[in-house]
Amino acid sequence: MTEHPGLPPEAALIRERREQMLPRMSIRKAAARAAMSEAAWRHIENGRYVGPADKIALMAREVGVTPGELDALGRGDAARLLRGDVRQRAADEPAMADLDSGATSEALLQMILQGLDEIRRAPALSEEQKKALERSLIRSVMSVFHGQMEHIKTAIEIARHD
């Protein structure tokens, strides 16, 4: 993480992640997506005041900061809110019905939810195309996970015979 002297570490991380997004997300767009005012986002991100847990959780969700990262930065209050939000959204998400959200890491759930949000916000896609991309995203995630599990099982089996 880039150093920002005097800036609360969670604000610095949120700013860094927002600026790294491709395409780069403006404060105006990020605030709108988080359903908060642009001024509030700007004040928190610039360190004018330490954001309350609910605002930090909303901001983190929009830019992909995970609950674990918030915990590591000493914002367990915001991490708990974000963790609950991610778990609830995953449980309520029909596209994720085939995933065991209880056994899936919150960081992975958050990435999947962000992907679904991006697909759904794409104005150039038809509803049919969006549904196809949603299914493709979930299938890809599951395929990669199952492939990794097979790789792990093979490595354990090889180690057992050495």
C-alpha positions, 0 to 999 in steps of 0.5 A: 500500500502506498504511504499517505502520511496523516491519512487513516490507513483504511482511507488510504487503502480505499483511495488506492483501490479506487484509483487502481480500478480499470477504468479508474472510478471517480469519487462521484461514481464510487459514492453514487454506487455506495449510495452516499454523498460525494462530499462524504466519500471525499471527506473520508477518503481525504482524511478530513474525518475518520469514517464511521464503520457503516460508511467505511464498509460501504466504501470498501465494498465498492472498491474491493477492500476485504473484511480481512484487510479492514481487520488488519488496519484496525477497523474491525467494526467496519470489517464486521459490517462488510463481512455480514453484508458479503455473506448476506448478499451471497446467500440472497444471490440466485446466481450463486445458488450452486456455491456453498457460501458458508465454505467459500472465503469472504474475499472470493464471495466479494469478488464474485459479487463485484463481478455480478454487479459489473455485469448487471451494470453494463448498459450495452448488454441485453438481459440474456447476455447478462444472464449468460455472463453471470452463469459463465462467471460462476462456472469459471470460479467453480471450475478453477476451484475444482481444478485447484482441489485436484492439484492439491489432492495430487500433491498430497498423494505424491508427498505421501509416497515420498 
